[in-house]
Structures are given as structure tokens and as C-alpha cells.
Amino acid sequence: MASWVSLLLVLLCRSISQAQEESSNAPHPVFNSESTINNVVQDPQTGRIYLGANNSIYQLGPSLKLQARAETGPKEDSPTCTPPASACQKTKPMPNLNKLLLIHPSNQSLIACGSRYRGICSLLNLSNVEQEIYYCDSKGERTYVANVEDNVNVVGVMSYYKKDGKTFNVFVVGKDYRNSDSSKLISTRILDEYKEWVVFETIIEASTIQPPFNIKYSHDFRYAFKEDGHIFFLLSRTDGVDTKNLTFVSRLCEDDQHYYSYTELQLKCGAENQYNKVQAAFVASPGKELARAMTESTVYGKVSPWHKVLFMVASSDDLDGESALCMYPMNSINERLVDIISACYSDNGKISGVPAVYIPYSSKAGEFCTSNIGKDLLKDFKCGADFLPSPLASRPKFALQASAAWTSTSLLTAVAVAVENDHTIAFLGNNKGEVFKVHLTAAADEYGKVPGDNIGEKVNKNLFFDLPQSHLYITTEKKITKVPVQTCLQKTDCKSCVELRDPYCGWCVLEGRCTRRSECRRAEERNGWLWSPGQQCLKILSFYPPNLSNKKTDKIQINIPSLPSIGPSDRLKCNVGSFQSEGIMLDSSQVSCDLPQPSDIPKTPENQDFVAVSVRIFVNETVELAEREFKFYNCAATVRKSENTPCTACVTSPWGCQWNTQYHTCSDKDNSIVGPNIIGHRKRLECPQFENPDPVLIPVGYETSISFEGINLDNYEDRVFTIGTELMKNMEEPVRKESGRFYSFNGFSFSYDKSPETSVLFYMKDKRTGNKMDSTLNVTLYNCSVGREDCSLCKYADSKYNCVWCSKQKACVFKKLCSDSQNTECPNPQITNIVPLFGPMKGGISITIHGSNLGIYKEDIKNITVAGEPCIHQAEKYSVSTSVVCEIGRIGPNKSLSGPVEIWVNGGKRGKSRINFTYRDPVPQGVHPTRGPKAGGTNITITGQFLKTSSKEDVQVKVGDVNCAVKEFGEAIVCKTGEYQQEKLPLEKLPVTIHYGKSTTTSVQSAFQYMENPTVSDLQPRESFVCGGRTIVVTGSGFDLIQTAVMRVQGDNSSSVEVSTTFLHHCFSSLIWSVIECLSFPNHLSLAALLCSVPSLIINSKLALLLLKLTADFHPSFFSPH
């Protein structure tokens, strides 16, 4: 039977899953590598993608379908081997990490350099990487291109070299050097054999760009590119003295065959170079709008839309995990580099008299910028010369500074920039697998995240677009995914379209779609395409007439500003509820439509005086342009809103209604009907009405005569009126006519005990017709007894109520209801309870004395003793008659440790408790558990004797110097540990100290030890039926420190911007040292994130759920208070 149930569950889940999948978008193309991906390049001609991974080169189509694979490792090698490998000793199979990947377009080959055999390279066929065009491992050191060490980055760029009248293909490489490597930071590598040259040989020797071995520099090359006849490298380095990274952009003239032009310019990102280490970069034109914003900021100088900008993401050495995007116009970079070069060639290395230049990678002291070339001749030496100093670098004072355009609390690791409709969008990847979409304007706006299944996997620097720039390739450790740059079509209405704030998107008005501008056929027409960040949709601004009676029909003029051009072939249609009519254009923003007949207008809802009907304007039958509610009002229904003031409700309604006193009706405004019985719209003061009751305070249980005024009653001569209210139990009393416009009634003996007072509204009726007249006769009914249970509380009542303590009734009543109404003295105080009943011998805690007749004012408390010892009154905590708070002192020697509480109040009256208060000292003896995570949240229980010696409010617990919040206080104390914020954990157990009030401290020594936080290493299985029911096993370390665990799923909204919905998963099996098992509940999200947490921790936060698939994201250092 169980097996059949399981089978049915599986079939049901599969059917639900299939239905969801068919209704969702197609999954994004993805390719999974068997090993770590290091480099990715795209063929600009075919769009093919090439992945340089450990031991493999993959060739993929634009849709990431595998086309070919070249095995590059493992190779028999050793760190000290000088290839060929056959000549080496003590070799072993070693992985071959791809270090450099470049497209060589002129001969349709791929340059692939690895970490084996001292970093030699090979040429592979672009059409089929399995075909090796060139490989040689026997040409010696001159062909070693890359580096054997795993953590050394290598960058390169294609270039040319001229010799003997010939132009040769080369690539220029930048990399750090290590002990097993040459010290060439920059090298030019030939790709053709010519005379004595061999392929991949270094053909330029420049000893000046070789750091001396006596100064240990550390370089991290991140990017290389060409621009306007120059080759640029972007790197960070330390100088061996200061370990802080500095970011530099270096430049070479492309036709400089000696590196004379090599110059470094420091780049500073953020205030005081807060983001000092470059992580990734992208060069692109800024677009019209960003160029304008940058120019207007005056920080960047004049920026043109067609000039290039270096977009750089950089991290901070000082702020762990924080990073930023900075922007540097290439014009500014080049101008500053020219300033540096000019200062050295013509001004002794100074700018405005301040030293601006130094020679990097040199240990020599002394003057070096000694040439004195005339400024008019500098253009002849823009790429240096053999007699001019090189290389050059800017001093920190003359670094190029940029403000952080956008900051992140995560580590940004990748950047790609595109321009759409003159607006610039940056895609920024981080070390958590997220790719942020940021609209770069004067104030950068993060408007979303790229959809995908990469949560938890670091996005590497290989972030780029496909050839049409409609998709983005995202590379993580072992995966590359192709995702659209926008998701416009997922939005089906204008409101959700503009809520995207996506510069790619806009509402195609006449097609009723959310699209890119290029996909909207009539986008170039006036108001044909409404840009998403503009946050504007087509809407109906107003109607004329603005509303209409439900007894009439008419034509309506609809005002729609920003209406697109409606051509002769376009057909407008108006839907008013279910009624349809043809729309007629009156002008560029006005549409005329027919309204339905009164019989077709929906009924007015209860408790409303109008019915709202949707007016929708369509073009070409199905495309909705705008919608707004139109109101059909019902004057007769206005009195529903206020039955006690029907005339006032009628004439003050927004509908223009009029009141007829003869027929007691509210009807549509009609200028043809006149007379003294007609009260027009907004003529409230002419309504017949009763007002100004006297008195306005009415005691319960006593008939109090009430008089009031009647105005505008000329049409009601000789009429008899009655008065009533709900509290009169459906009874109505006659009203007497007094002199003038005054009326009265005898009153009523009301009964009410739910609160000290309540508001009562009397209604007035014409006795003959039974019609209610306008009445604002509002009085306050009060009950002296409610809330005044003793004499002191009664005497504390406001004198306007005339409340007295009636001795015979032993109650607080209205004065005239007490036969003995003399000024009765209150009895002695009564003490009914003492909280707490125990206190420490040194005192210093507060006790609360509960009872009755404990005075009327705080000054009435004259003296308090506890077990014969004085207790200091805390007047600010006094509650009239019912409670007194005082602070006990130290118990005297040879005094009784137990005794009653006594209190003296004004008038010499005294109260004494029947229960005793006892002095004693608490004795804590044990703590359990004795260990807990650094993040806190462990509930520890303290046991011992007499621990309940005060109230919870007077007790404070600390573990060492860390507060432990008291949760339970009784014979044992339970508290929740706080976070241990010191970086280094204590090696020994800390004392647990309990403070009782101001004077008593006691502790348990060596009681509790803080440990490292738990970590999660894996989650199995990675998928579940949407129906739930699968056991989820979370493995890791330190779980023995967790007392309870909860697993929950958080789902992203459709735009994947932020978490929206939460689902709980119940952990059903007991915790063991390394495993938590949870049973998944049904889940119908298409995208979600899974979190495991304990009361004070969120462990290794997020796991992404795509349809049914769970992919883990583990960050062992991520903990936060729950």
C-alpha cells in the first residue's frame, strides 16, 4: 500500500512540475566544465566561445553547445623541469592550468598558454581546437610565456611588430614574476618564424622593466587592452616595503620596439583611495547620457559620448569584502600620462614645482629627469627615446582620482558595460554569484540582478556580451551561462514594465508590450514607446463631466495626456464596465465616448453612495491604452453614510445633491425645482437640525434632564418629536418644546459598565412620519464605579464627574445616588501582595507593593519599612492607590531576616502585610551547556540555591564581559549569550556572573567557553519534488553547538531583485555532530533561496532553487544575529 502511495505522489509531483516548466520561460543556455575555468574569449567574427580550463580547452557555439575539446593535461612535469619533459627528472602528472587565451585572427588560430613546462604556448585551430597548429617544447627559455604558479595572473593583447620592411603578428604579455620565473613583467612574443626567431620567442629586451631582485614587488595583472595606438595594462602591486596594494594603469606606444614609452599612472578609487586594489575592468564608450552627467559633475572634465571610458571595479584592503565601481575617461588617463612624461622630459620631473615622477623598479638614487627638451619638441618624443629616462611612474600626489560611482558590501569581481538608447548599464558580478544591473547616471541606480543559477559561485573576470549585445555570458568556477541582458517581455502591463526601471525596456503603447525600443514598430512616433526608468505610463487624467448620476446618460470626454499618435487606420474603443462604444479623437489628448443607459449601470453597493465602473480605452480591439474608474452617484443613497444627519449628508456630498424637507428625500440637483422646502448643495446650515445639548456629562443610573436647540424648523410647526439612542433599549422619549428654539427631555436612567465613559449620540424623529431629523446631540455617559474600585481611586476622579465614595454601598457612585454623601475618610491601606518575596542581604533591589487605598498622590506615601528596615520610595513608579515601589537597603546586623512590609500614608493611616519579605543571598553552582558559538544565541541554564532572590528586571547576567539576556527567571536562570566580538577567542572558559540589583554580585568561575561558529560544507539532495516530502541532509562542522535548527526557503520575486516569500522547513531528526536532516514542505516557487539557521545564526546563508533544482552556496564566514 505504501509503495502505491509513493508512486501516486511521484506522478502527482511530476505532473505539477511539468505544468510549471511548460508555463515558465525556457532555461538559460549553460555549459558545465569538468574543471576550473580560468579564461574565456569570444571570436568576434563567428561568436564562438573558447574556455581555457584546467587540463582542457573547450570550443562552444554562441548558444554554449560543445563543438570541440582539446585535452591539455595532466602533463608529466616537475616545478624545476626545463622542457622538454623527456629530459626532466622526478616528473609526475601535474594539472595544466590555462594562463592565457587569445584569438589570433590573421591565421584563424587560438593562442593557448598553460602552467606546464614553464608556461609554453600552443596554437589551436579556431574552427576545431582539437587540431593543434603549432606546439614545440624544445626551444628553451626564450619561449616561456606564462607562469607555473597557480596564483599568478597573465594578461595579453594582440599587436604587430615591424622589421626589415615587414609587419609581423605578435602578442604583448603582462605577468608577475616569481622565483621559478624570469623577471620580465612585459614581453612581446612573435607569432611567425623569421630568420633566427622562433614562434613565441621574446623579441624585445627591456631590462628597465625588470624589477631588481633586491626589491620584492608583487604584481597582479588584471586586464590588457589597446586604444588609440597604445597598449594598456591594468594591475595592482605592492613594493615589498608597504603591503598595501596600489592600482596602476601602464601605457606603451604600440610601435615602440624598445619599451621607451612605458609609463605607469596610479589610479585612486573612492575617497582617500578607499578601494585600492583593481579586480576587473572594461573599456567602452560612455553613451550620451552618462557622458553628459560626467561632464556636468566637473570631476571628469569634458567627456564625449564617443570617447572611451575605463570602468574598473576595485576592492579595499582595509574594509573586508567591500568594493566599488570607478570610472576613468581614457582622455583623462592619456592627458595625465602626457603631463607625467612632459614633466620628466622638460621640467626636471616636477609639476608646478612639486616632484611628480619617479623611476619604478629601480633601486638607484639621484636625479634622473635631467633632460631639457623644449615643450614644442615634445611631440617628437611622445614614445620616448634611448637617451630619455624610462620607465616612468606618477607619484601618489599626481594619481588620477575618481569617486566611487557605485559601492557594494560584497566583493565585486567582474564588470561589463553596454549602452542602450544613449543610456549606460553596468553589469557587476561578485564573489557570491550575483550579477547586479546598475544604470549609470548622475546617481547610479541598481535596478535588478541578472537571472541565473549561480548563487554561491564567484563570478570571474570573464564577463562579456554576445555579438548582438543582447545576451551576457557569465562565467563562474566551472560554468558559463548565457542570460539575456533584459527581461522586458516577461512584463505584461505598463505598470510592471516601468517598475523594472530597466534602461533596456519600455512600454510599446500601441502594441501593448514591454519591449526594447528597437523591437517596438512605432517607437519613433510621439509617445509610442514609454521608457521604463521614466516611470510614466499612459493614464486617464480626468473626465468631463467628472461623474454622473446613475439616473442619467451622456457623452464623456476623457483627458489622456501623452496619448500616442492615433492614425487613420487605428480604431479606438471604449469599455465602460461591460458597455462598449466607439471612441472618437477630439484632439491630441482628448477622446469622446458614450456612457451606458441608466438601466445598464450596475447597482449602487451597500454602505456607498456611488458605484465605480472601470473605463478602459482600447486601440485596434485588443491593446489597452489606459484605464480609470468613473463614478455613477446615487443621491438617495447618501443618507446611508449618516442616518442621524440625512439632510447634512445629502447636501455635503460631492455629487451636487439637494434635500427636499417636504418629502424627506435626497435627489439629483434640479434647478427647475425651487421653494422653501428645497435645500441646495453645500447649504448645510439651512438643514433642519438639533444641536448643542446641555449638560454634556451624564452619569449612569440617574435621570438627567437634557436641553438642546432646534434650528431651521419653520416647515415643522406643530410637529411632535421623539428622542432615542441605542443605549435606551429601543425606547424613545417624548421631547418638550420650550421657549424660542429650545427643546428638552426628562432624561433616562442609563446602564453601562464596559468602560469609565462612552460617547452617546441621540437621534431625533418626527413622530408622525417616523423620519429621522438631523441631530448632533452628542453627550458623554460615565460610570463612577468603573476603574475606581477603592476609596482612594474614587477621590482621585476629576471633580467634574461628582463621584463620591459611598460607605454604605462600599462603592464609588454619582453623588446624588449616595444617601450618605458627606466627605468620607478612606480606610487604612491594604497590602495584598509583594513582588518579589526575596531580596539579597545587601539590598539594592526594587520591590513592588500591591494593594488598595495606598494614597491618592505620590506625596501621600510617608514611610515604608520592609522587615523593619527602611525602604526608599521610588515616587516616579507610583500608581494611584494600587501600587508603590521602593528600594530596599542592607539588612542590619542581628536583625531578623524575615518580616512584614508596612506603609504609612497621609492622615496617619497604616497598612501591614500578612505575608513576609525575606532577606537571603543567592548561590549559583552550575552552568549548562558549557560551550557555544562565537556568534552567540546559546541558551545557558544557571542552577544553584536561592537564585530567585529579586525580580527578573533587577538581574543582569554576563559571560566574561559579554551580556547574556535573561529569558527565564526562577529557581534556575536561563539567559541567551551575546556575540563575542573580539577577533581572538579566549583559550579558557569564562566566568558567568550574576548581578542582583545595585549591590550584590555572584558568579560561577570557568563556566562557559566561546567556540568557532558552525560551518556548512554540503547539502544533499540538490533537488526535490515541488510537492515536498524529501529529506534534506545538511553536513558541516560544529553542529554540536547548535541547540535548535530551522531551515527555510526564501523566494526571489520575478525580477530576481530581492527576497519576497518565505517557506518553513521542519527539521524532524535530532542534531548530530555533522548532519542536520530536514523534511521539505510543498513549494511552488520557480526561484527560491534556502537558508539554514539557528536562533542566533544564519549558517552559510543561501542555496538557490531553480524550478526543482537546489544548488548550494556556502560561505563559511557568513554569520549574523538572528
DOVO-933823 format. One record per residue (C-alpha): x, y, z; residue in one letter. Coordinates in pm, whole numbers, plus 50000, padded with zeros to 5 digits. Each point is the difference from the previous one (the first is absolute). Layout:
BEGIN
XYZA...
This chain:
BEGIN
500005000050000M502805023950093A501714994149665S496805009349812W499705032050203V503615008349919S499404993649629L496945022549998L501995027250180L502764997649739V497535001749708L498205029650156L503245018450058C501154993349645R496755013349857S500255031850205I503645003849905S499274995349629Q497195025650012A502275025450168Q502824994049756E497755003649697E498645033050130S503385014550094S502705014749784N502484977349828A503114993850212P503115020449927H502704982949790P502754986750226V503204980149961F501644981850289N503744994249998S501574970350173E502685022750149S500605036150098T499595025449721I502805025849992N499535019249674N497245005449746V500245017249659V497535005849719Q500724999349627D498745034149875P499304985249657Q498054968350083T498885005850361G501584967150106R501034997650364I503294984550113Y500484989250363L503484996150143G499574976050290A502284977750202N501184971949766N497545009549722S499195025549732I496294999849909Y498575013449675Q496335009950031L497455014249762G498305033550083P497234980350175S502654981650208L499684966749820K503264980650014L501694998649659Q503494987350086A502294993450294R503784999450017A501614980950288E502955020150136T500824980350311G500944985350236P503615000349878K503114982550128E501885029450152D501805012950307S500345035450137P503715000549921T499674984049659C501485017149695T498104985449705P499864978049811P498534977550267A501934970049870S503185016350130A498645006550349C500434979950317Q497454991650269K496965009749793T496444991650086K496605007049845P499205036450073M496925020449905P500365025149719N498305032750095L499085022349711N501805033150052K499295019149680L497534997149714L500075023249697L498345000149658I502585002049718H497685011049718P502515002849715S500674962649983N496764988450168Q501734985750304S499615000750376L503005008150220I499884978250312A502655002850271C500054977050302G501824995450328S501984969049894R503514999549857Y500815034750126R496895014949839G500474992049633I497215006249751C498354982949704S497935010349699L496664982749949L497635001049705N497155024650064L497604977849806S501014969050194N502175003550309V500724963049991E502325007849707Q503335013250125E501645023949750I503255005550187Y501634986550314Y503674997350095C501524994450343D503654999249904S500835036449916K501185009150348G499435028950237E499315025849733R496614983349927T498804998450362Y496965023149992V497814993850305A500744988850355N499954966750182V498515013350322E496254997350048D499365034450146N501845021049740V497735017549750N501105004349640V498445024949754V500745006949636G498915018849692V500584994949626M502305024949825S502505003849716Y503785004249956Y501835015249706K503434988749885K501824999949669D496995016049834G497774971650112K497115000250252T499844970350235F497234987350227N500895001550369V498264999950334F501115020850299V499874983050339V499875013550355G500584978050305K501614999250341D503294982050054Y500834974450267R503154981450108N499494973249735S499455025549726D501745027949812S499485035350122S498535013049675K496775017950090L499285009249641I501064979849697S499245000149626T499564965449846R500424992649630I497434978349823L501994994249680D503314983049940E502455024449841Y503744995949969K501234991750350E496595005750161W497894970950114V496275001150076V499205014050348F503525013850044E500525032650187T501145024849735I500375031450213I502525002050281E499375028250247A501924995550320S498535031750146T496584983250040I501504972350207Q499715004950375P503344995650180P500224968850212F500995020250307N496575016750005I497084975750012K497075013349801Y496744981049977S497895006049689H496474989649917D499195006249634F496235001549943R499375014149655Y501715009049671A498555019649709F500905021849701K498735035049937E501025027549759D503434986149909G500924990050355H500084968150203I498735002550357F500414977050299F497935002650317L501674985750310L500435003450373S503314996250179R501795003050328T503585011650025D501254975550261G500205027050267V496325008750037D497634970449958T497135022649899K499024995549637N500045029149757L498254999549662T501805011549685F499205003249633V503124997349787S500345010749636R502234991149706L500045014149651C499014970649780E502865006849757D502565005150277D502504971749941Q502075007450311H497375007850270Y501415035450032Y496425012750034S499044977450292Y498365022850261T497914991550305E497215021850137L498544992750341Q496204998250011L498185008650322K496454987850051C497755015150268G500765025350272A503614996850121E500494970849759N497624979050207Q499704973849723Y503654994749923N500264966249823K498694994949648V497984968249944Q498695003349643A499405026149731A498175007449677F500585026849735V496965014349821A498485032249872S497995017050275P496895008049799G498385034149966K498285002250338E502884987550214L502445022349809A497765029650075R499734990950369A503774995350030M500645033449832T497475018250219E501594985550314S503195019949912T502044971350151V500874982849671Y500495030049773G498215000249666K498894964849904V498704992649650S497554971549930P502344984749739W503185001350209H500904969350203K499774996350378V501824974750219L497434984350235F501844983650290M498834980350303V502375001050296A500034986050352S501245013650329S502944986550199D498565016350313D496254993249969L499584962549977D497754989849712G499065035349889E500605012249646S498995026749750A499725009749635L502115029449885C500115016749657M503015015649826Y499625017049659P502814988449772M500575036549904N500715007850366S502374970350028I501915010049689N500145036850098E501384991550344R502574976449847L501105027749763V500335023350300D502234974550174I502174994249691I500255037349928S500985007550357A502894975349974C501185010549653Y499705037850046S499525010150366D502404978650205N497174976650096G497905027050163K496505013349949I499485035050140S503254995850189G498894967650172V501794966949922P497574979649790A502094972049845V502134971050115Y501724970249839I498244967550099P501904967150045Y503245018450073S502085000450317S502195028249876K499865034050168A500715034049851G498685021849722E498614983049691F497705025549830C502935021249885T499175004649632S498705033849895N498024995749681I498075030349884G496264996550039K499565006849631D502074969149922L498274976350242L497714986649728K503074986149829D500774978650305F496514989550105K501174963749995C503325006950174G503534994649874A503144981650101D501525031650154F496885007850205L499254984850344P497664970150017S497924984350135P498065027950174L497305000050266A497865026450167S500455008550364R496914994750220P499225037350013K499484999649622F497954968349984A496745001749805L497175001850252Q496444987649946A497014998750233S498254967150057A497134999549750A498394970350179W500994980450308T499294964950123S500374982350332T501054969149803S503184994649801L499455010849640L501994977749767T498765007849647A498635028649793V498475003949654A498485032049864V497475006049721A498175030149858V496324998149911E498035029849868N502805023950107D499914986050356H502764979950161T499534967750193I502704983050205A499764963050079F502004993150315L500764964750121G501074991450353N501524971550196N496554986850100K498844992549647G497835031049969E500115023149697V498575034350074F498435021749732K500865036650062V498755029549797H502925024449995L498755035850029T500825029450223A498824977350284A500524963349910A496864978850039D500144962650066E496764988949838Y500344962350016G502104968849973K500664978049702V497914968050020P501924967850032G501024970450210D503405011750123N499345007950367I503104991650203G502424997949707E502465028449951K499515018549672V503425001949838N501325028749791K498784984349672N496725019349978L499085010649644F497225003549742F499084979749697D500555016449660L496515016149978P500445011550364Q496614984950086S501414974050240H502634998850270L502424971550058Y500614994050372I502914977950100T500384984550343T502434973850126E498834971149780K497125014149802K499175025549735I496425012149957T498375020949728K497275022850132V498035028049834P501035035450091V496335008050056Q496734982450078T497605025949857C497574975349843L499324983450335Q497995030750100K496505001049858T498795034350106D501445035150002C500125003050379K502184969250050S502085010149697C500975033950138V500464985650348E502994981249856L501865033549965R501924981649729D501655023049740P499624972349744Y496214999150039C497025021549922G496284996649943W499114997049631C496695018250033V498224991049677L501094963650019E499374995250375G503414983950062R503065006250216C502875000549751T503355014349905R499615031549794R501314982549689S497264973550031E497125025350007C498855007749643R498605034650083R502535009850264A501125030749808E496495014549988E498995025150267R499524981650332N500124966649818G502524984750246W500115009450370L503464994450149W500034978350314S502165022250227P497795029449905G497414984550234Q497085013049790Q497104980749853C497145012249787L497155008850234K496645016850003I500515033150177L496395011550020S496444996449871F497495025949895Y497544999150159P502044986550296P497074977950112N496354994349918L496764990250167S498994963949958N496685012849871K501545016849695K502144993149694T502305022749799D503135002049788K503265001850192I503225017749909Q503104981150114I503265019150051N503064978049929I503225020449995P502924985049803S497574980749778L501944985449706P499195009449643S496794982349897I500094994949625G497114996849753P500334962250004S499874998150380D496634993150163R499175012150350L497554981950224K498615009550343C498944974150257N497945014050288V499534969250211G498394975349759S498675027949774F501965006749680Q500025030249772S502185015349731E502655024850110G500375032549809I503165021450007M499145036150088L503625012250002D503464985750069S499104991450362S496184998550011Q497774970249925V496205000749998S497924969550094C496334991650069D498894990150352L497504971850057P496265004750057Q498895001350368P498584964949972S503474987049907D501785016850291I500864975550285P498145003350329K501395022450271T501734978450265P498794999950360E501645026350225N500995020649693Q498365028649815D501674992449666F501064971349781V503465001149838A500164986149647V503244994149812S500465020949685V502534983449768R501255014049671I501124974949735F501705004549667V499654974949720N497664977850203E502404983850248T502685025150107V499015018350317E501275035950010L498755012650337A497504992550274E498345019050282R496874997050210E497015022149926F497435005550274K496234998749957F498515015550312Y496684993450175N498715029850198C497354979050173A502794978250145A501935028750160T497954997550320V501364964850055R503315015050104K498415019550289S496444991050093E499955024750292N500755029549772T498244991849669P499645035949874C503615008850080T501264967749839A497995008149688C501045036149939V503674995250102T500574970149771S502385006149706P497244992349749W497995032549996G496864985250163C497085019950147Q497694992850298W496215002349997N498645006050353T496394993949888Q500654964949878Y503124993650213H501964989049690T503395005949842C500015003349622S502085012149706D500525037349969K497145014949799D499925037649947N496394997949883S498844989850348I499985029350247V498225009450322G500525002250379P499994962350027N503084996349770I503465001950161I502695003149738G503454984749972H502505012450262R497205017450199K500574979450312R499205028850235L496455001149857E499254964050099C497404994250280P502074987350289Q500364995850376F503255009550175E501805012850312N498874975950277P500325011250363D501404984750216P502504979149802V501014977850296L497364974650099I500504975450290P498684964349974V497054990050218G498675035450041Y497425017649784E501515033149890T497885024949809S501615011249674I499165031849809S501055008249644F499325023149704E497984994149683G500715021849694I498505004349653N496744983650111L497585024849834D498584972249784N499404978250308Y497575022050199E497764980150233D502034968649943R500744976550294V503504985450032F501404970350188T503584992950109I501884967250034G503324981849991T501234964149992E500665000250376L496335007850068M499124964249904K497775008949703N498015024550210M499245035249878E499155029050229E497755029849913P501635034049953V498565031450156R499955033349817K501425027550218E500115037049928S501545012249676G501974973549819R500754979350309F498844964450071Y500554975150284S499284964950122F499944985550352N502964977349960G500524962850038F501534977350262S502824984949796F501844968050083S503604995749875Y503054983650163D502414991149712K502245030450051S500175031250220P498285020549727E498564997549650T498645023349736S496224999949938V498355014949687L496285006550025F497814998049690Y496885021549948M496844988549821K496925017049861D497404979950193K497375001949727R502174988049710T502664981050192G502705017749796N503275007450169K500955036850027M503585013050002D501374996450351S503435007850142T498924994250358L503144983250124N500584995350376V502454980350218T498584972850223L502204990850298Y500064974550282N501795009650323C500404963850107S501964987749698V503745002050065G499525015050347R499744969450220E501195015650326D499595032550188C503325015349896S499364994049631L496535014750037C501305031750160K502625002649727Y497245003849736A499605033949827D497595022350192S497885005649688K498614964750042Y498705006050356N501104965250106C499944991650374V500944969650210W496754987050144C500724981550326S496704981450008K500404986749648Q503774997250034K500235013249646A500815031149803C496765015149865V498505032249866F499495023850293K496205001349976K499804961950010L501574998450349C497795007150299S503055005550221D501995024449787S502065016650271Q503795001449946N500774964350103T503524992050117E501734971749820C500834968350203P503524988150085N502204987749716P499774963049919Q503054980949870I499024970149789T503304989749842N503765006450000I502214994349691V502554985350046P499794981850332L503784996250030F502945024049977G503784999150053P501535008550334M501675031249858K496725013349864G500125021849691G496954985249825I496475013649948S496884984250146I496445007449890T497255002050265I496524992549860H496785008150180G497215025650038S499605034350155N503725005649970L499535037749978G498665023549735I503215018249909Y503624988550013K500615025750272E497524981250222D502604972650058I501705009950326K502044969450102N500704963949895I501824972250191T500874964749888V500764975050278A500545030050222G502545016449766E499305033049817P499054997049632C500535030749779I496845010349811H500475002349621Q497385026749935A500304999249620E498654964150001K496965007450221Y496524989349877S497035016550170V498724978950288S501044966549848T503804996850009S503085015050162V503624992549905V502945003950237C503674989950014E501094978650294I503215006950189G502564977450165R498674978850286I501525010450329G502084976550220P498134978550245N496715009249829K497304975449910S500384989249637L496264997349949S497125023250077G496925018349870P499855031049779V498445030750161E498895032349833I498845033350144W497895024149791V498675035250047N497675003950296G501944976050221G498494969049848K502124968349993R499884966949817G501874968050081K500474969249784S498944965650112R502824984149803I503675004750085N502955011649792F503234980250051T503655010349962Y502354973249860R502984996949766D499944980249671P502564972149947V500544990449631P501694966249964Q499944988049636G499625010349635V498794978649710H500954997649716P503615010150045T500755008249633R498395020649725G500765017349669P501785033349977K496955015849836A498014995050322G496434987950028G500654970950236T497424996350278N501934991750316I498374988550324T501445010750335I499114977950298T500585004050371G498315010550324Q497765030450063F500515013249645L496495015350001K501125027450236T498605031749834S497915006249689S501094992949642K500375037449930E502715003650268D502154971349871V502815003149747Q502164971049879V503385001849824K502274973949845V503385015950048G499275035549879D497234989449760V496365005950095N497764969550030C496335009949958A497824985150278V497134979849848K498714980550301E500355008550368F499054976350278G501634972150197E502344998549697A501045028549771I500034996549621V501795026149790C500975003949633K503675006949930T501035030349798G502585001049721E503674998250098Y501375029249800Q503714996950064Q501894985949702E501904974250204K498024975050204L501064994350362P501814967250059L498384993650336E496464999350132K498555033350113L498215007050329P496225004450002V499135029350229T496545009050137I499305035450120H497055004250237Y499015036450011G502615025750096K501924982550275S500174962149958T502244981149755T500644962749993T501514977149736S500924965349880V503674999349902Q501314982849681S496424993049893A499635006649626F502245000049690Q499405017149665Y500844978249697M500355006149626E496685002849816N498504969549827P500604996349625T498094982849721V501894980149738S497294983149797D496294994849941L498454967949865Q497924994249800P500175029949766R496464996249868E496484992750123S496494995149870F497985032050026V497584980350218C502674996950270G500644970050219G503704994149929R502564997150277T502655027149969I503354992150165V502275029250085V503584990450092T502695020950161G501875005250325S499235014550341G496344989049996F500384986950354D499945036650110L496515004949853I497034995750235Q497205003049743T500075003249622A497515013649747V500254997849622M498055024349788R499595008449632V499995035649881Q498795006649646G501075028449774D497345020249820N499694997349625S502665026349938S502454982550234S500665032650181V499304991050357E498574972750224V496215000250020S498264968350133T501064976950284T499254962650040F500944980650312L501554965250003H499664979750317H503104982250127C498694966450121F503084980050099S502325006850289S503175020149949L503234980849991I503525013249978W500125004249624S496524994849849V496615017350009I497064982749830E496925019649896C496734990649831L499105023449714S496475014049988F498135005749668P501515028849806N498655015749683H502625027149947L501855001849670S503025015650165L500924999050367A502885000950244A500404975550290L501405010350337L500894979050304C499945019150328S500204996550375V498435025250239P502975023649978S501764989149679L499344998149632I502424973049891I501685003149663N496985017149871S498564993749660K499154970649775L498325008449669A496984979449888L499285001349625L496744981749927L500774967650188L503785002250012K501935011050311L503555013349956T502025007050316A501705032750084D502334996850297F501815028750167H501564986050319P500725034850134S496425012949963F498205002650333F497615026350128S497755004350306P496604984549943H
